[in-house]
Amino acid sequence: MPVRTAPANLSADDAQLRAEYVREVLALLYPEGGGSGTEYIQVPDARRPRILVPANDRRVAAAAVARYAEPQSRLARLKRDAVVAALRTGAASALLRDRVTAPGGRDTIETHLRDALGTEIRLGVHIGPARANRKPVLQVLTPAGETVAFVKLGVNELTRGLVKAEAAALNSLGGTRLSKVTVPGVLHSGQWRGHEVLVQAALPVWEQRVPADRDRCADAMNEVATACGISAGTLGGSGYWTRLLARLAEVAEHPDGFQLRRAGARLGTAAGDVRLTFGAWHGDWAPWNMRPLADRILVWDWERFTIGVPIGFDALHFDLQQRISTQSDGADAVRQTLAAAPGLLAPFGVTTPAAFRVTALLYLVDLATRYLTDRQAEAGARLGVLGSWLLPVLLSTVEDL
């Protein structure tokens, strides 16, 4: 049976893990010490930090929070706006009291980025949730408070690979003719103190948002799917299947890896002769990684971009991410996405029962393999323990093929 228990560190709540990460990330970004340091305000507080903003400049601090992220609800927007108002008026000294000081030095990420971009900058530091692929993400602002870029740092084997992959994806997509999707431009990529650095131009997420209807999203996903070419053939004869089997073999020793590999083998036996169309996918197309505008959809976080996968993966992923972000039962969310697969995949030309069933199950195997490869459970990710939600549904479904 799939493993349903989490490592001990998974029991720590997200707030505690975020607070611990503040100390870790500042030591990494400002490694030398000495000299006059940079004081940051922890927003909203030290117990639940989401972003660190400069304490000595109200305008920059307010602008950093205003452009920090796109709130997903009306309540979240109201909270964001209240913080911005407090920072602009100076009320932050009473309402946002938690501070942390990063040491100065001649070779900090701040000095590196200033030299790389050739201009004076200010930084906001984003504090993300615990997960294996968490990495330092920085918001680059001008002294006037304009957000001009976002920076990712790869600091270990996994995140270095992801940052390099995203740079390659953005450079590749930048050379294609995308009319429905806008991707960030690359301003700088390279290394600093052994860490991989990627500086992306800020997308205009503050422009007037329009509803993200299903047809527009499907059209945009289809544009990405076909941007690097497409091919067709049987699952068993595809390069995708060969690569997936190799990935499954690499996680075979994981407690859940044996069961996942068994599910993959069953799927290959039952559906190896099913014909599919293969293209590209973003890899993490979710509501929080996009913003629909009147004439295009802005999409960011391309570190999982992959070519040669069954067309339609992005639509399945978007649907599942929406469901698991709004309901507590992850297994039920998986079942609902499987049930919705025919309608989700039809805009991609995946219309036969065999093709949409196999595409949906391959997506689940692919996603589960990613979670095990990244060791998301060990990192404390909320949905890292696959045996508590995804694997049981996947195993029971493939057995019925």
C-alpha positions, 0 to 999 in steps of 0.5 A: 500500500502507498505510504501514508505517513509523513517525515517528522519535519512535515508536522511543523506548520508553514508559519514556523518553516517560513520564519526559519527560512528568513534567517537561512535566506538572508545568510545566503544573500548577504554572506560576508557580514560587516559594514552597514547592513540592510534592515527589512520589515517582515510582512505581515510579521515575523511569525508569518513572513511572506515578503521582506521589504526595505525598512528605510524607504516607505515608497519602495517598501509600499511598491514592493508589497503592491507588486509582490503577488496577485491576490487570489481573493477579495479578502487577500486584496484588501489585506494587501492594500491595507499593508500598502497604505500603512507603509506609504503613510508611515503607520508601518512603524506601529503596525509592522514592527518586526524587523530583521537586518541583513549584514553588509558586505562587498559581495552580496546578491545586491551588489552582484545584481547592481553590477549585472544590471548596471543600475541602482536597485532595491530588493524585496525578498519573497518567503515562499512555503516549504517545498523541495524546489523552494529557492530565493526569489527576489523582487528588483525595484528602482529607487523610485519604486518601479518593479523591473525584474524578478530574480531566482537563485538556484542554491542546490542541485535541484534548484540550480537545475530548475533555474538553468532550465527556466533560463533555457525555456525563456530563451527558447520561447522568446524566439517563437511567435507567441501571440496569445501568451507573453513570457518574461524576457531574460535580463541576465543569467549566470552564476554568483558564489556558485549559485545559479542566477536568473533575472527576468523582466517583470511582466505587467501584472498590474494591468487591467485583468479580464476573466480567464475563461476556459476557451482563452486558457485552452487556446493559450495552452495550445499555443505553447503545446505546439510552439516547439513542434508536435509529433504523433505516435503510440505511447509505447513507441514514444520518446516520452514513454522511454524517458518516463520509464527511466524516471520511474526507475530512478525513484524505485527505492522510494517507499512509494516508488515501487507502487508508482512504478507498478502503476506505470507498468500497468498503464504501459501494458494496457495502453502502449498501442494508444496513439497520442499527440506529443508537444510541449507543456509549461509544467506548472500552469496554475492560476497563481502563475498567470494573469489574463489581460485583454489581448494576451495571457501573461504566464511566468514560472517556466522552470518545468517547461518540457517538450515531447509530452502528451498534449493536454497536460497543462489543462489537466494540471490547471484543473487539478491545482484549482481543485486542491487549492480550494478543497481539503480532500486531495484524493477527491480532487484527483478523482474530479480531474479524472472525471473532467478529462474528456472536456478538458482535453477536447480542445487539444484534439484528444477526443477518443476515450482511450486517448483522454483516459491514458493522457490523464493517467500519464499526467498523474504518473508524471506529476507523482514521479516529479514529487518523488524525484524532488523529495517533496515530502521530506522538504515539508511540502503540504501535498508531498506525501503522495500516499495520502491523496494521489497514489491511491486514486491512481493505483485503483484507476489503472487496475481497472484498465 
